[in-house]
Each structure stands twice: as C-alpha cells, then as structure tokens.
Amino acid sequence: MDAQPLRVAEIDVDEVKAEGGMAGAWEVLFVSQSRGQVRRYIYSVIHRPARDLREGVNAEPPEAWSGRGDSEPFLFQAFKTDSPAAYEVAMKKSGDYARKNPGKEVKFLLEKTRRLPIRAGRCSGASRSRRAITRSSWMRRRGVSGDGR
C-alpha cells in the first residue's frame, strides 16, 4: 500500500483546551495515489457524538481522490517532529508576535502545498486530557510501517 499523509490538523474540542502543542483531537488525511483514494482518520481523547468524535482512533470510509488541488502528499519521513517540540520552536521564532498577542490561539496544520514546495508545518493563531500528535503514534495505531506500507 502506498499510503502517504496529505494533511495533519488539530481539531478544536471545547471540553479539552489545546495547549503547548497538545490537543484533544487530531485529523489526518492519508492518500493512496495508486488507488486514487483519500481516507480520513480522527484521534480524539473524548467521546462527543454531536461533534462526530469517538474516543480513540477512528477511520472514515475511503473516498475518491484525484490529486488535484493545492495540497499534495508528503513522505512519512518528513513527519519527524512531535507537536509539542514544533510548538516550542514556533513560539521561539515568533516571540515578538506571541508577546504582542497574549492569549491568541495557536492552531497546527501540517501539509505540503504546490505553493510551498517544502512540507509546511504551520502554527497559526489545565485541561482534562490532551494528546500530542507523533509520527510513531499514528503509525503504530494504524499498523503502518515507517516506509508508508
């Protein structure tokens, strides 16, 4: 199988405040170019049927994917920094902005776009439980090896 990540993004969950690179829910889109399919996986630390969130890792059925659009898949090997570490780097590099805008929410989005030829991890901008997104945790949960198979 030629599964590759297309997008990784945190999902807002009212009951679980996202903080320091950790979030209550994450969405990952994987594509198979050979099958022309995209599949959405959601990991959530809470169960909220009204928001279509179920605790744990849940997969939606595959859908058709043409490869058209702004985003393109990237290699698993490019997904090597855990979200808390990425948050720390982002805060260091945006220190002036963070000081001038205290309390501004930070959102995580990891994708590769045609406009940005390199993989772009973007951060834009005490809880019950939060979860960091890590390459190895997603691969272990989905039974995927390090080379994407």
NORPE-V534485 format. One record per backbone hydrogen bond with DSSP energy under -1.0 kcal/mol. NH is the residue of the N-H (numbers start at 0). CO is the residue of the C=O. E is the energy in kcal/mol with one decimal. If there is no record, write none. Layout:
nh-><NH & NH>
co-><CO & CO>
e-><E & E>
This chain:
nh-><3 & 5 & 6 & 7 & 8 & 9 & 10 & 15 & 18 & 21 & 22 & 25 & 26 & 27 & 28 & 29 & 30 & 31 & 35 & 36 & 37 & 38 & 40 & 41 & 42 & 43 & 44 & 47 & 50 & 51 & 52 & 55 & 57 & 59 & 62 & 64 & 71 & 73 & 77 & 78 & 79 & 82 & 85 & 86 & 87 & 88 & 89 & 90 & 91 & 92 & 93 & 97 & 98 & 99 & 100 & 103 & 106 & 108 & 109 & 110 & 112 & 113 & 119 & 121 & 123 & 130 & 137 & 138 & 139 & 140 & 141 & 143 & 147>
co-><30 & 28 & 28 & 109 & 26 & 107 & 24 & 12 & 21 & 18 & 130 & 42 & 8 & 40 & 6 & 38 & 3 & 36 & 31 & 31 & 62 & 29 & 27 & 57 & 25 & 55 & 23 & 52 & 47 & 48 & 47 & 43 & 41 & 39 & 37 & 35 & 111 & 4 & 74 & 75 & 77 & 132 & 81 & 82 & 83 & 84 & 85 & 86 & 87 & 88 & 89 & 93 & 94 & 95 & 96 & 100 & 123 & 121 & 7 & 119 & 115 & 69 & 110 & 108 & 106 & 22 & 133 & 134 & 135 & 136 & 137 & 138 & 144>
e-><-2.1 & -3.5 & -1.2 & -2.1 & -2.6 & -1.5 & -2.7 & -1.4 & -2.1 & -1.6 & -2.4 & -2.6 & -3.2 & -2.7 & -2.5 & -2.7 & -2.9 & -2.8 & -1.3 & -1.8 & -2.5 & -3.0 & -2.9 & -2.7 & -2.5 & -1.7 & -2.6 & -2.7 & -1.6 & -1.4 & -2.2 & -3.0 & -2.5 & -2.7 & -2.8 & -3.1 & -2.6 & -2.4 & -1.5 & -2.0 & -1.2 & -1.6 & -2.2 & -2.5 & -2.1 & -2.1 & -2.6 & -2.6 & -1.9 & -2.5 & -1.5 & -2.9 & -2.4 & -2.1 & -1.4 & -1.7 & -3.6 & -2.0 & -3.1 & -2.4 & -1.0 & -2.4 & -3.1 & -3.7 & -2.7 & -2.4 & -1.9 & -2.1 & -2.7 & -2.1 & -1.8 & -2.5 & -1.9>
